[in-house]
Amino acid sequence: MNTRRKSSKSRIRRRRQNDSLRRKTAAIRRLMLRVNAGKEDTLLLKVAHTLNYYPATRDSDITLSIKLLRTYYPNLVHSGDTIRLNDLYNIPKFYDMQRHRARLQNTYGLFRASPEVAAFRMKRELDQAESYAQAAPDFSPVFAFADESGKTDRCLIIGSLWLYNVDHHRQAYRSLADWRRSFGHRGEFHFKHLKSMSDADAACQFFDALLASTPLHAFKGLVARNDLIPANRRLDDLYQGFGEMLIDGIKSEITSGRLSPPLTLHLTKDADPATDVFKMRELTRKLLDAFRVEFADAQVKLDSDKIDSASSEANDLVQISDLFTGALNKWLNQRIVDQTSKPKDKVAAHIGSHFSWHFDGNGKLVCGGDVCQIIYLTGP
């Protein structure tokens, strides 16, 4: 009897633990969907975005408070970084910022502190944690949103949108949300689902809204010939291609002077549930190793907490990268030049005209300016 009773209690305990884990996993997923969609309407989301944008804030509650106030309450931060006493009624309590930081890091396991600071905090040596964090370099964030196309065509293409700082990242989300409100368009923009000319017109305007939102952006495409990749290697090479594009892209931006280390790269790729589960973990490990080799003195880091796959349906910037990548696919795999009789052709021609795409004498698609870069791993 006692054995049966213990067994029953054990089953109940396991069921409760499993239910608790499912609720926690669901809560993390809901939170990250909102973070990845640029939502900032609660203090928890503001703290999450600040931890996401600025790795230094993960180690220091003081730095977190300063960055959050400068980002979300700039009208209350006056010259000399002063805040009037009466304005304390209008800003969040510092304790609440720290409480949300602790919840995100300790309960959800997101935006984790460095191992050294985490050890100090566990020992409650908070002054030493702040001192360590203050001495650490502050890495500027760079954001990349990526998608792939042409897996069964002549050319495999990985395309990406790059944003260079937090203000332009936030402004891009706001501008696209404003465009949606103005035009009453709530649907997802997916290149392969463009069925009508009205869909094409809306997609072109949506893409233009991004271009107008910030002068500091870039688009990069990586191209490889599928027929030169063994069939049993194509999935592995697809994920490796994301890494090649990121490393090559960062190097070219540093060389051009548009970016200056120290930098932290945040990658969000269009989700592929069929392959992401294991391949994203493998990609993260390989990229962390590659960044240590490619960039001396750890001056460029990959944010392992923000290499993520997000459904394009919930993320406007992933949809922009999808439109760009789909347009590249049209040009490279169908050799489009100026066809406007079909929805996809119209969007591809519109996007190509922005970047002055044209084929050179060797059959390579090239760009007319440096805001767009096409990287060839194999011949055209």
Summary of the structure (lengths in Angstrom):
residues: 380
radius of gyration: 23.1
end to end distance: 75.0
largest distance: 85.4
contacts: 1186
relative contact order: 0.12
helix: 60%
strand: 15%
